[in-house]
Amino acid sequence: MALRTFLQSKIHGATVTEANIEYEGSIAICPDLLAVAGMLPFEQVDVYNIDNGERLTTYIIKGQKGEICLNGAAAHKGKPGQRVIIASYTQLSPSEIPAHRPKLVFVDQDNNIKRISRG
């Protein structure tokens, strides 16, 4: 049976707090948001910039409270104050698909959790 890829979780509307081109790569994410979204350090994520349409794939590092920092080459894809969607994915077998519901975490302009839901 072939596995299919589905959204596992997303952090929607996070505000970029920093863009550090000198760092070697990745996105630093607030540990509170990581925990609620079920995301882990070094996990691959896609980042979609709501404000400029840029998209990138990178991996997570644990940031500071409230932090969303684009590092390295990713820093060219967004700047502080812009809003992003951070998405992680999972592969499911056909039997797992009917029960799957992604975790959706919506945040405010200060990266505080506004609402959590299941898709």
Sequence and secondary structure as in RCSB ss.txt:
>XXXX:A:sequence
MALRTFLQSKIHGATVTEANIEYEGSIAICPDLLAVAGMLPFEQVDVYNIDNGERLTTYIIKGQKGEICLNGAAA
HKGKPGQRVIIASYTQLSPSEIPAHRPKLVFVDQDNNIKRISRG
>XXXX:A:secstr
   EEEEEEEEEEEE  EEETTS SEEEE HHHHHHHT  TT EEEEEETTT  EEEEEEEE  TT EEEEGGGG
GG  TT EEEEEEEEEE TTTGGG   EEEEE TTS EEEEEE 
